[in-house]
Amino acid sequence: MKTLLSTTALLLTLGFSGAALANSDWYGKEGQDMNPSTMEGAICKLPKHDAAQFRDTMKEARENNKNLQEQIGDLHGELHAILTAPTFDEGAFLAKRKELQQLHDQMETNMTEAFASAVANLTQDERVTLTRAMHHEHDKHHHMHQHAKSETPTQPKPHIADTDPNAAKQ
């Protein structure tokens, strides 16, 4: 019973984090822990027209992922049924879990491709500005969480683009 509850908790955690990613405004594996306000903090550093175009591209990708989100919701229901059945079917659980992972992977791919498309419309200077702002917002977000966990937070490490003036030109 304890294993079933632990598995259920893990499944729900994985599912909710995947849904949060699918609905968030961060579009790539490296920054999955960025929340929407963090990404918006970076996007707003772009010129208004480019920021609006960037947001529109990502909004369209989220809209295109809605069908996948519905499929994920259905799979969560199926997984719940498997986990709470009188007899646990490990094969069915693993197969559904694999399907769920594939849907999450497809959503991530869609968002990453949309991010690449949105960034492709920016100049090099705008990409540098966006990258610096993303790192800054990301570090600020982590710094706040570290501060909440510890009375002696660590300072964020500087990024190459912030310390090496030639880094952006490479």
SEVO-734225 format. One line per 4 residues: number of its first residue (from 1); their letters; for each residue z, y, x of N, C-alpha, C. Coordinates in nm, 2 decimals. Last residue first. Layout:
BEGIN
NUM) a) Z Y X Z Y X Z Y X | ...
//
This chain:
BEGIN
170) qkaa) -3.06 3.55 3.11 -3.11 3.42 3.15 -3.18 3.35 3.04 | -2.94 3.78 3.02 -3.08 3.79 3.06 -3.14 3.66 3.10 | -2.68 3.73 2.98 -2.76 3.75 2.86 -2.91 3.75 2.89 | -2.58 3.72 3.24 -2.58 3.60 3.16 -2.67 3.61 3.04
166) npdt) -2.56 3.95 3.39 -2.69 3.88 3.40 -2.70 3.76 3.30 | -2.29 4.03 3.35 -2.40 4.11 3.29 -2.54 4.04 3.29 | -2.04 3.83 3.27 -2.15 3.83 3.36 -2.26 3.91 3.30 | -1.85 3.86 3.06 -1.81 3.89 3.20 -1.93 3.90 3.30
162) daih) -1.96 3.79 2.82 -1.88 3.90 2.83 -1.84 3.95 2.97 | -2.10 3.56 2.87 -2.18 3.67 2.82 -2.09 3.80 2.83 | -1.89 3.39 2.94 -1.98 3.43 3.04 -2.06 3.55 3.00 | -1.58 3.49 2.78 -1.70 3.41 2.78 -1.80 3.47 2.89
158) pkpq) -1.23 3.46 2.86 -1.35 3.54 2.85 -1.47 3.45 2.85 | -1.00 3.29 2.66 -1.07 3.30 2.78 -1.20 3.38 2.76 | -0.72 3.44 2.48 -0.85 3.37 2.48 -0.92 3.39 2.62 | -0.39 3.37 2.58 -0.50 3.47 2.57 -0.63 3.39 2.57
154) tpte) -0.15 3.19 2.39 -0.24 3.20 2.51 -0.34 3.30 2.48 | 0.17 3.28 2.25 0.03 3.25 2.24 -0.05 3.27 2.37 | 0.46 3.20 2.21 0.39 3.26 2.33 0.25 3.21 2.33 | 0.54 3.09 1.98 0.59 3.22 2.01 0.52 3.29 2.13
150) skah) 0.30 2.91 1.79 0.38 2.92 1.91 0.42 3.07 1.93 | 0.16 2.91 1.56 0.22 2.78 1.60 0.32 2.80 1.72 | 0.06 3.16 1.54 0.14 3.11 1.43 0.21 2.98 1.47 | -0.09 3.18 1.77 0.03 3.26 1.75 0.12 3.21 1.64
146) qhmh) -0.29 3.00 1.70 -0.20 2.97 1.81 -0.08 3.05 1.80 | -0.41 3.15 1.50 -0.36 3.02 1.47 -0.26 2.98 1.58 | -0.50 3.38 1.64 -0.41 3.39 1.53 -0.34 3.26 1.50 | -0.68 3.25 1.82 -0.56 3.32 1.87 -0.46 3.34 1.76
142) hhkd) -0.88 3.17 1.65 -0.79 3.07 1.71 -0.67 3.13 1.77 | -0.98 3.42 1.57 -0.93 3.33 1.47 -0.84 3.22 1.53 | -1.06 3.52 1.81 -0.96 3.60 1.74 -0.89 3.50 1.63 | -1.26 3.34 1.88 -1.14 3.35 1.96 -1.02 3.42 1.89
138) hehh) -1.44 3.41 1.67 -1.39 3.27 1.69 -1.26 3.27 1.77 | -1.50 3.67 1.73 -1.43 3.64 1.60 -1.37 3.50 1.61 | -1.61 3.64 1.98 -1.50 3.73 1.96 -1.42 3.69 1.84 | -1.83 3.47 1.93 -1.72 3.43 2.02 -1.60 3.51 2.00
134) mart) -1.97 3.64 1.75 -1.92 3.51 1.71 -1.81 3.46 1.80 | -2.02 3.86 1.92 -1.94 3.88 1.80 -1.89 3.75 1.75 | -2.19 3.74 2.10 -2.07 3.80 2.15 -1.97 3.81 2.03 | -2.40 3.67 1.93 -2.33 3.56 2.00 -2.19 3.62 2.05
130) ltvr) -2.49 3.92 1.83 -2.44 3.82 1.74 -2.35 3.71 1.81 | -2.58 4.03 2.08 -2.47 4.10 2.00 -2.41 4.00 1.90 | -2.78 3.85 2.14 -2.66 3.87 2.23 -2.55 3.93 2.16 | -2.95 3.89 1.93 -2.89 3.76 1.95 -2.77 3.77 2.04
126) edqt) -3.01 4.16 1.98 -2.94 4.13 1.85 -2.88 3.99 1.86 | -3.15 4.13 2.22 -3.03 4.21 2.21 -2.95 4.18 2.09 | -3.37 3.97 2.13 -3.27 3.92 2.23 -3.14 4.00 2.22 | -3.40 4.01 1.77 -3.44 4.04 1.91 -3.34 3.98 2.00
122) lnav) -3.44 3.75 1.51 -3.36 3.86 1.58 -3.42 3.89 1.72 | -3.55 3.54 1.40 -3.60 3.67 1.36 -3.53 3.78 1.43 | -3.40 3.32 1.49 -3.54 3.34 1.55 -3.60 3.48 1.51 | -3.18 3.32 1.33 -3.17 3.38 1.46 -3.30 3.40 1.53
118) asaf) -3.29 3.19 1.11 -3.24 3.32 1.09 -3.23 3.39 1.23 | -3.36 2.94 1.22 -3.46 3.02 1.16 -3.42 3.17 1.15 | -3.10 2.85 1.29 -3.20 2.87 1.40 -3.32 2.96 1.34 | -2.99 2.83 1.04 -2.93 2.92 1.13 -3.04 2.95 1.24
114) aetm) -3.15 2.63 0.93 -3.15 2.76 0.87 -3.10 2.87 0.97 | -3.07 2.42 1.09 -3.21 2.46 1.10 -3.22 2.60 1.03 | -2.80 2.40 1.02 -2.84 2.43 1.16 -2.98 2.48 1.17 | -2.83 2.33 0.75 -2.76 2.46 0.78 -2.80 2.50 0.93
110) ntem) -2.95 2.08 0.78 -3.01 2.18 0.70 -2.96 2.32 0.74 | -2.76 1.94 0.93 -2.89 1.96 0.98 -2.96 2.08 0.91 | -2.55 1.94 0.74 -2.53 2.01 0.87 -2.66 2.04 0.93 | -2.67 1.78 0.55 -2.63 1.91 0.51 -2.61 2.00 0.64
106) qdhl) -2.70 1.54 0.69 -2.82 1.61 0.64 -2.78 1.75 0.61 | -2.43 1.47 0.74 -2.51 1.50 0.85 -2.64 1.58 0.81 | -2.35 1.43 0.47 -2.29 1.54 0.55 -2.37 1.58 0.67 | -2.51 1.20 0.43 -2.52 1.32 0.35 -2.47 1.44 0.42
102) qqle) -2.40 1.02 0.61 -2.54 1.06 0.62 -2.57 1.19 0.54 | -2.14 1.00 0.52 -2.16 1.06 0.65 -2.30 1.10 0.66 | -2.19 0.86 0.28 -2.13 0.99 0.27 -2.15 1.07 0.40 | -2.29 0.62 0.37 -2.38 0.70 0.29 -2.32 0.85 0.29
98) krka) -2.06 0.53 0.50 -2.18 0.55 0.58 -2.27 0.65 0.50 | -1.90 0.49 0.28 -1.86 0.59 0.38 -1.97 0.63 0.47 | -2.04 0.28 0.15 -2.03 0.41 0.09 -1.99 0.52 0.18 | -1.99 0.08 0.35 -2.13 0.12 0.31 -2.13 0.26 0.25
94) lfag) -1.71 0.06 0.35 -1.78 0.10 0.47 -1.93 0.15 0.44 | -1.67 -0.03 0.08 -1.61 0.10 0.13 -1.69 0.15 0.25 | -1.80 -0.27 0.08 -1.85 -0.16 -0.01 -1.79 -0.03 0.04 | -1.65 -0.41 0.27 -1.79 -0.39 0.29 -1.84 -0.27 0.21
90) edft) -1.39 -0.41 0.15 -1.41 -0.34 0.28 -1.56 -0.31 0.30 | -1.26 -0.38 -0.14 -1.39 -0.44 -0.09 -1.43 -0.36 0.04 | -0.95 -0.47 -0.27 -1.02 -0.37 -0.18 -1.15 -0.44 -0.12 | -0.87 -0.52 -0.60 -0.91 -0.59 -0.47 -0.99 -0.49 -0.39
86) patl) -0.83 -0.32 -0.79 -0.73 -0.42 -0.77 -0.75 -0.50 -0.63 | -0.93 0.00 -0.66 -0.96 -0.12 -0.73 -0.85 -0.23 -0.70 | -0.91 0.23 -0.51 -0.80 0.20 -0.61 -0.82 0.08 -0.69 | -1.13 0.23 -0.34 -0.99 0.24 -0.28 -0.88 0.20 -0.38
82) iahl) -1.34 0.24 -0.53 -1.33 0.13 -0.43 -1.18 0.12 -0.38 | -1.29 0.48 -0.65 -1.29 0.36 -0.73 -1.27 0.24 -0.64 | -1.33 0.65 -0.44 -1.20 0.65 -0.50 -1.18 0.52 -0.58 | -1.60 0.61 -0.39 -1.50 0.57 -0.29 -1.36 0.56 -0.35
78) eghl) -1.70 0.72 -0.63 -1.72 0.58 -0.60 -1.62 0.53 -0.49 | -1.63 0.99 -0.59 -1.58 0.91 -0.70 -1.59 0.76 -0.68 | -1.77 1.05 -0.36 -1.63 1.05 -0.35 -1.56 0.98 -0.47 | -2.03 1.02 -0.46 -1.98 0.92 -0.36 -1.83 0.93 -0.35
74) dgiq) -2.04 1.26 -0.62 -2.05 1.12 -0.68 -2.00 1.01 -0.59 | -2.02 1.45 -0.42 -1.91 1.44 -0.52 -1.92 1.30 -0.59 | -2.26 1.40 -0.28 -2.13 1.38 -0.21 -2.02 1.37 -0.31 | -2.44 1.48 -0.48 -2.44 1.34 -0.43 -2.31 1.31 -0.36
70) eqln) -2.37 1.75 -0.48 -2.35 1.67 -0.60 -2.35 1.53 -0.57 | -2.46 1.82 -0.22 -2.31 1.84 -0.26 -2.28 1.76 -0.38 | -2.73 1.78 -0.24 -2.65 1.70 -0.16 -2.50 1.70 -0.19 | -2.78 1.99 -0.42 -2.81 1.85 -0.46 -2.73 1.76 -0.37
66) knne) -2.72 2.21 -0.25 -2.64 2.18 -0.38 -2.66 2.04 -0.43 | -2.88 2.29 -0.04 -2.78 2.18 -0.02 -2.70 2.14 -0.15 | -3.01 2.51 -0.13 -3.09 2.39 -0.11 -3.00 2.27 -0.09 | -2.80 2.70 -0.11 -2.86 2.66 -0.24 -2.93 2.53 -0.24
62) raek) -2.78 2.71 0.16 -2.66 2.66 0.09 -2.71 2.62 -0.05 | -3.03 2.83 0.22 -2.99 2.69 0.27 -2.88 2.63 0.20 | -2.99 3.08 0.10 -3.10 2.99 0.05 -3.07 2.84 0.10 | -2.79 3.18 0.26 -2.77 3.16 0.12 -2.87 3.06 0.06
58) mtdr) -2.93 3.21 0.50 -2.82 3.11 0.49 -2.79 3.08 0.35 | -3.11 3.41 0.43 -3.16 3.28 0.49 -3.05 3.17 0.47 | -2.94 3.62 0.36 -3.03 3.56 0.26 -3.08 3.42 0.30 | -2.81 3.67 0.60 -2.74 3.62 0.49 -2.82 3.55 0.39
54) fqaa) -3.04 3.77 0.74 -2.97 3.66 0.79 -2.89 3.59 0.68 | -3.11 3.99 0.59 -3.20 3.89 0.60 -3.13 3.76 0.65 | -2.88 4.15 0.64 -2.91 4.10 0.50 -3.01 3.99 0.50 | -2.89 4.18 0.91 -2.78 4.11 0.86 -2.81 4.06 0.72
50) dhkp) -3.13 4.33 0.93 -3.13 4.20 0.99 -3.01 4.12 0.93 | -3.05 4.57 0.79 -3.17 4.49 0.74 -3.16 4.35 0.80 | -2.83 4.65 0.95 -2.81 4.62 0.81 -2.93 4.53 0.76 | -2.79 4.50 1.27 -2.84 4.61 1.19 -2.85 4.56 1.04
46) lkci) -2.48 4.31 1.32 -2.63 4.33 1.33 -2.67 4.45 1.25 | -2.22 4.29 1.26 -2.25 4.36 1.39 -2.40 4.38 1.40 | -2.20 4.12 1.05 -2.19 4.26 1.02 -2.22 4.35 1.15 | -2.18 3.86 1.17 -2.31 3.91 1.11 -2.31 4.06 1.09
42) agem) -1.91 3.85 1.25 -2.02 3.85 1.35 -2.15 3.91 1.29 | -1.78 3.85 1.00 -1.74 3.95 1.10 -1.84 3.96 1.21 | -1.89 3.62 0.89 -1.93 3.75 0.84 -1.89 3.86 0.94 | -1.75 3.43 1.04 -1.90 3.45 1.06 -1.95 3.58 1.01
38) tspn) -1.50 3.48 0.94 -1.52 3.49 1.08 -1.67 3.51 1.11 | -1.52 3.42 0.67 -1.50 3.56 0.71 -1.52 3.58 0.86 | -1.58 3.14 0.67 -1.68 3.24 0.63 -1.65 3.38 0.67 | -1.46 3.01 0.99 -1.46 3.02 0.85 -1.55 3.13 0.80
34) mdqg) -1.53 2.77 1.24 -1.54 2.91 1.19 -1.53 2.91 1.04 | -1.54 2.51 1.31 -1.41 2.55 1.26 -1.41 2.70 1.23 | -1.80 2.47 1.40 -1.76 2.42 1.26 -1.63 2.47 1.22 | -1.94 2.55 1.62 -1.85 2.64 1.55 -1.80 2.59 1.42
30) ekgy) -2.10 2.34 1.71 -2.00 2.40 1.80 -1.90 2.49 1.72 | -2.28 2.29 1.49 -2.17 2.20 1.53 -2.06 2.26 1.61 | -2.34 2.55 1.26 -2.37 2.47 1.38 -2.25 2.39 1.42 | -2.29 2.78 1.08 -2.41 2.69 1.07 -2.44 2.61 1.20
26) wdsn) -2.08 2.92 0.85 -2.10 2.89 0.99 -2.20 2.77 0.99 | -2.00 2.97 0.59 -2.10 3.06 0.65 -2.12 3.03 0.80 | -1.95 2.68 0.38 -1.91 2.79 0.47 -2.03 2.87 0.52 | -2.01 2.46 0.24 -2.01 2.59 0.17 -1.98 2.71 0.25
22) alaa) -2.00 2.26 0.43 -2.13 2.28 0.35 -2.13 2.41 0.28 | -1.73 2.28 0.50 -1.84 2.32 0.60 -1.97 2.35 0.52 | -1.61 2.19 0.27 -1.59 2.33 0.32 -1.70 2.37 0.41 | -1.71 1.93 0.27 -1.75 2.02 0.16 -1.72 2.17 0.20
18) gsfg) -1.57 1.84 0.49 -1.72 1.84 0.49 -1.77 1.93 0.38 | -1.31 1.86 0.41 -1.35 1.94 0.53 -1.51 1.94 0.53 | -1.31 1.68 0.20 -1.29 1.83 0.17 -1.33 1.91 0.29 | -1.36 1.44 0.33 -1.44 1.49 0.23 -1.43 1.64 0.20
14) ltll) -1.14 1.42 0.51 -1.28 1.42 0.56 -1.37 1.48 0.45 | -0.93 1.41 0.31 -0.94 1.51 0.42 -1.08 1.53 0.47 | -1.00 1.18 0.17 -0.99 1.31 0.10 -1.00 1.42 0.20 | -0.97 0.99 0.37 -1.09 1.01 0.30 -1.10 1.14 0.24
10) latt) -0.69 1.02 0.44 -0.80 1.04 0.54 -0.93 1.07 0.47 | -0.58 0.94 0.19 -0.56 1.07 0.24 -0.66 1.11 0.35 | -0.67 0.67 0.18 -0.71 0.77 0.08 -0.69 0.91 0.13 | -0.54 0.57 0.40 -0.69 0.57 0.40 -0.74 0.67 0.30
6) sllt) -0.28 0.59 0.32 -0.32 0.66 0.44 -0.48 0.67 0.44 | -0.28 0.43 0.10 -0.25 0.57 0.08 -0.30 0.65 0.20 | -0.34 0.18 0.22 -0.43 0.23 0.12 -0.41 0.38 0.10 | -0.12 0.15 0.39 -0.25 0.17 0.45 -0.35 0.23 0.35
2) km) 0.08 0.12 0.19 0.09 0.24 0.28 -0.05 0.26 0.35 | 0.00 -0.12 0.08 0.00 0.00 0.00 0.00 0.13 0.09
//
